[in-house]
């Protein structure tokens, strides 16, 4: 019996992007920023970071990795034909 599974995959998207302030003291200069200045800096750079993530194809790579992962899981559960739409 050929068991067929069709998965409707959503488009990959960035749902959260965080910048932590836990940088090593060795590689970064000490810059005194107030909480308000830190927020302004992060607000300025987050869209640029997100654009670079998209430009470098990380979402596409993530989508492909997810397909491989899901294929392995469902194959191990006995599904013989797995399609992604």
C-alpha positions in Angstrom: 0.0 0.0 0.0 1.4 3.4 -1.1 0.7 5.9 1.7 0.8 9.4 0.4 1.1 12.5 2.5 0.7 16.0 1.2 2.0 18.9 3.4 1.0 22.4 2.7 4.0 24.4 3.8 3.8 28.0 4.8 6.4 30.5 3.5 9.3 30.9 5.8 9.4 34.1 7.7 11.2 35.9 10.4 8.9 36.0 13.4 11.4 37.3 16.0 14.8 38.8 15.8 16.6 39.6 19.0 19.9 41.4 19.6 21.4 40.5 23.0 23.9 42.7 24.8 26.0 39.8 26.0 29.1 40.5 23.9 32.6 39.5 24.9 34.5 42.3 26.4 37.6 41.3 24.5 36.4 42.0 21.0 34.2 45.1 21.3 34.9 48.6 22.5 33.1 49.8 25.6 30.4 52.3 24.5 28.3 53.9 27.1 24.7 53.9 25.9 21.7 54.8 27.9 18.7 52.3 27.6 17.0 54.8 25.2 20.1 55.0 23.0 20.4 51.2 23.0 16.7 51.0 21.9 17.3 53.6 19.1 20.4 51.7 17.9 18.6 48.4 17.8 15.6 49.9 16.1 17.9 51.3 13.4 19.9 48.0 12.8 17.2 45.3 13.1 15.7 46.0 9.6 19.2 45.9 8.1 20.0 42.6 9.8 16.6 41.1 8.6 17.4 42.3 5.1 20.8 40.6 5.2 19.2 37.3 6.4 16.8 37.4 3.5 19.5 38.5 0.9 21.8 35.6 2.0 19.1 33.0 1.5 18.8 31.9 5.1 15.1 31.6 4.9 15.3 29.4 1.7 17.9 27.3 3.4 15.7 26.9 6.5 12.8 25.9 4.3 14.9 23.2 2.6 16.2 21.9 6.0 12.7 21.7 7.4 11.6 19.6 4.4 14.4 17.2 4.9 13.6 17.0 8.6 9.8 16.4 8.0 10.5 13.9 5.3 12.7 11.8 7.7 10.1 12.0 10.4 7.1 11.0 8.3 9.1 8.3 6.4 10.0 6.7 9.7 6.3 6.7 10.5 5.5 4.7 7.4 4.5 7.3 4.9 6.0 6.3 1.5 5.2 9.3 -0.6 5.6 12.8 1.0 4.9 15.9 -1.1 5.3 19.5 -0.1 3.0 22.1 -1.7 
